[in-house]
Amino acid sequence: MYQLISRDQITSSKKIIGTEIIKFQKSFYDVEVLQLYQEENKESEYWEIFDCVKKDPIVYKSFDSIININHTNIETFSQKLTEKLILIFDAINAHEFIVISHLKLDFFGNRKNEFQPLKNVYTKLETIVGDKSYKEAFILNRDSLADFVEILFWLVRYDPNIPEYIFFFDADEQVEFFICKYGNMHFRALQKEQITAEQWKNWGCTIIDVEHDNFTEDGNITEREILM
């Protein structure tokens, strides 16, 4: 099940999720860039991107980890990642999930990239949203988790034109994570520690301090193209 929902509905009704987006936007907010938009009479476009930056955050604790799932076969990576996520969600009794980006930017980036796995997931995403552009949020359940993890993994790895941070949250606002282009999970427990180091180890995952690409020796992602 997929549900399309506005960013404002999520960030207004889910105060912790809203705060996470607010904090990211405040860290990216740049007065000099705003001035450039103003000089081109495009100020409204800037504020559309930073749709939460003027809102007030709430206060709570959070606990960050970078998790390597120890799987280097890129063809089966999204399946293996989904298996690990199910373990996490079982542990916190989560069944519904929210996907939202840090800035209000299009989930569709460089459609001119001919790399076949990227073309495949863009076709799937287009079917889900019923359009070739989408800047809002998603609600999904466990039945749609595998497909969405596959879509986001290939998008994040091979299309730098999409939002840099696309977050998964459980609907009860217990955890948050995003997958980076290297295939690592940047995990944040919200309000309290949700997963212990022993649990990660038992699940075959490693908490890391230094990131490296999981699929190449030199970290060179040759099919990753910036749209000029």
C-alpha positions in Angstrom: 0.0 0.0 0.0 1.2 3.4 -0.9 -0.4 6.7 0.1 0.6 10.0 -1.3 0.4 12.8 1.3 1.5 16.4 1.5 4.7 17.3 3.4 2.7 19.8 5.4 0.3 17.2 6.7 3.2 15.1 7.9 5.3 17.8 9.4 2.3 19.5 11.1 0.8 16.3 12.6 4.1 14.4 13.4 6.0 16.8 15.6 9.2 14.8 15.9 9.3 14.2 12.1 8.6 17.8 11.6 11.5 18.8 13.9 13.9 16.5 12.1 13.0 18.3 8.8 13.2 21.7 10.5 16.7 21.0 11.9 18.0 19.8 8.5 16.5 22.8 6.7 18.0 25.3 9.3 21.4 23.7 8.7 21.1 24.1 4.9 19.5 27.6 5.0 21.9 30.2 3.3 21.2 33.9 3.3 23.5 34.5 0.4 21.7 31.9 -1.7 18.4 33.5 -0.7 19.7 36.8 -2.0 20.5 35.3 -5.3 16.9 34.0 -5.6 15.7 37.5 -4.6 17.8 39.2 -7.3 16.2 36.9 -9.9 12.7 37.6 -8.5 12.5 33.9 -7.5 12.3 34.3 -3.7 9.0 32.3 -3.6 10.8 29.3 -5.1 13.5 29.4 -2.4 10.8 29.4 0.3 9.0 26.5 -1.4 12.2 24.4 -1.1 12.7 25.4 2.6 9.1 24.8 3.5 9.7 24.1 7.2 12.6 26.4 8.0 10.5 29.0 9.7 8.7 26.5 12.0 9.7 25.9 15.6 11.2 22.5 16.6 10.5 20.6 19.7 13.1 19.2 22.1 13.9 15.4 22.6 16.9 13.2 22.7 18.3 11.3 19.6 21.0 8.7 19.2 23.0 8.4 15.9 24.8 5.4 14.3 26.1 4.6 10.9 25.3 1.0 10.1 26.9 -1.3 7.5 24.8 -4.3 6.7 27.8 -6.2 5.4 26.5 -7.1 1.9 28.5 -6.2 -1.2 26.4 -7.7 -4.0 24.7 -4.6 -5.5 22.2 -6.7 -7.4 20.7 -8.2 -4.2 21.5 -5.3 -1.8 18.0 -3.8 -1.6 16.5 -7.2 -0.8 19.1 -7.8 2.0 18.6 -4.3 3.3 14.8 -4.9 3.4 15.4 -8.0 5.5 17.5 -6.0 8.0 14.8 -3.3 8.1 12.1 -5.9 8.9 14.2 -7.0 11.9 14.4 -3.4 13.1 10.7 -2.8 12.6 9.8 -6.1 14.4 12.0 -5.0 17.3 10.1 -1.6 17.7 6.7 -3.1 16.5 6.4 -0.7 13.5 4.0 -1.4 10.7 3.6 1.9 8.9 6.3 4.2 7.5 6.7 7.7 6.2 9.2 8.7 3.5 10.0 12.4 3.2 13.0 14.4 1.9 14.9 17.1 3.9 14.0 19.8 1.4 11.0 20.1 -0.8 12.6 19.0 -4.0 11.6 16.6 -6.8 12.0 12.9 -6.3 12.5 12.7 -10.0 16.0 13.8 -11.0 17.9 13.0 -14.2 15.6 11.1 -16.5 18.2 11.3 -19.3 20.5 8.9 -17.5 20.4 5.6 -19.6 21.6 3.3 -16.8 19.1 0.6 -16.9 18.5 -0.1 -13.2 17.9 3.6 -12.7 15.5 3.7 -15.6 13.7 0.7 -14.1 13.1 2.3 -10.7 12.0 5.6 -12.2 9.4 3.7 -14.2 8.2 2.1 -10.9 8.2 5.5 -9.1 6.2 7.0 -11.9 3.6 4.3 -11.6 3.3 4.9 -7.9 2.8 8.7 -8.1 0.9 8.7 -11.4 3.2 11.5 -12.7 6.7 12.4 -13.7 7.2 14.8 -10.9 6.6 14.6 -7.1 7.8 16.8 -4.2 5.6 15.6 -1.3 5.7 12.6 1.0 4.7 8.9 1.1 3.1 6.6 3.6 3.7 2.9 3.1 3.2 -0.4 4.9 5.3 -3.5 5.1 3.9 -5.0 1.9 5.3 -2.1 -0.1 8.6 -1.8 1.8 10.7 -3.9 -0.5 9.7 -2.1 -3.7 10.3 1.3 -2.1 13.7 0.4 -0.6 14.7 -0.8 -4.1 13.6 2.4 -5.7 15.3 4.7 -3.2 18.6 2.7 -3.1 19.1 3.0 -6.9 18.0 6.6 -7.0 20.3 7.7 -4.1 23.3 5.8 -5.5 23.0 6.9 -9.2 21.1 10.2 -9.3 22.7 13.1 -7.5 20.0 15.4 -8.8 17.4 14.1 -6.3 17.2 15.3 -2.7 20.4 14.4 -0.9 18.6 13.1 2.2 15.4 11.0 1.8 14.3 9.8 5.2 12.3 6.8 6.4 10.5 7.2 9.7 8.2 4.7 11.4 4.8 6.3 11.9 5.2 6.2 15.7 8.3 8.4 15.4 10.7 6.0 17.1 13.4 5.8 14.4 14.7 7.5 11.4 17.2 6.5 8.8 18.5 7.3 5.3 20.6 5.3 2.9 23.6 7.0 1.5 25.2 6.4 -2.0 27.7 4.0 -0.4 25.0 1.6 0.8 25.3 2.5 4.5 22.3 3.2 6.8 22.5 6.4 8.7 20.3 5.5 11.6 18.8 7.8 14.3 16.9 6.5 17.4 14.4 9.1 18.5 13.6 9.9 22.1 15.5 6.9 23.5 17.9 4.2 22.4 15.9 1.7 20.3 18.4 -0.8 19.1 21.4 -2.1 21.1 24.9 -2.8 19.8 24.3 -6.5 20.6 21.2 -6.5 18.4 23.0 -5.0 15.5 25.7 -7.6 15.9 23.2 -10.4 16.1 21.6 -9.2 12.9 24.9 -9.3 11.0 25.4 -5.5 11.0 28.4 -3.4 12.0 28.4 0.0 13.6 31.0 2.0 11.7 32.9 5.3 12.2 34.4 5.7 8.7 32.4 5.2 5.6 33.5 3.5 2.4 31.7 2.3 -0.7 30.4 -1.2 -0.3 30.3 -2.1 -4.0 33.6 -0.8 -5.5 37.3 -0.8 -4.6 37.9 2.8 -5.4 34.5 4.4 -4.7 34.0 5.5 -8.2 30.4 5.3 -9.2 30.7 5.6 -12.9 27.0 5.7 -13.8 26.3 8.5 -11.4 25.6 11.6 -13.6 24.9 15.2 -12.6 22.3 16.9 -14.8 23.7 20.2 -16.1 
